Amino acid sequence: MITVSIKHFVDALANAPVFVPPVLDGGVQYIQDKICNRLINGEPVSFSEIDFNAFSLDDFDALRDIQSEAEHREHKSTEVAHSLYRIKPATLASTFI
């Protein structure tokens, strides 16, 4: 049986570190803005529009690492949510004095 102290749970959430999105610098920001976001939004991207001097292969590695970390955080959040959904509520007997 799993028991959850709502007070401890809320306190743990309040004390959890604040998520700070990663800073996208130079080439990574360029790839995100000029290529990825446009493709996600269904906009065409032409090779003639891309400034290949604005980024390097290392920027793609950095972007992949950022994506991997985001997926890991999402997986952890989903696991916590599913664990909380599976907890059966306890029946409490009320007594009045």
HELIX and SHEET records of a PDB file:
HELIX    1   1 ILE A    6  ASN A   15  1                                  10    
HELIX    2   2 GLY A   26  TYR A   30  1                                   5    
HELIX    3   3 ILE A   31  CYS A   36  3                                   6    
HELIX    4   4 ASN A   37  ILE A   40  1                                   4    
HELIX    5   5 PHE A   47  GLU A   49  5                                   3    
HELIX    6   6 PHE A   52  ALA A   54  5                                   3    
HELIX    7   7 LEU A   57  ARG A   86  1                                  30    
END                                                                             
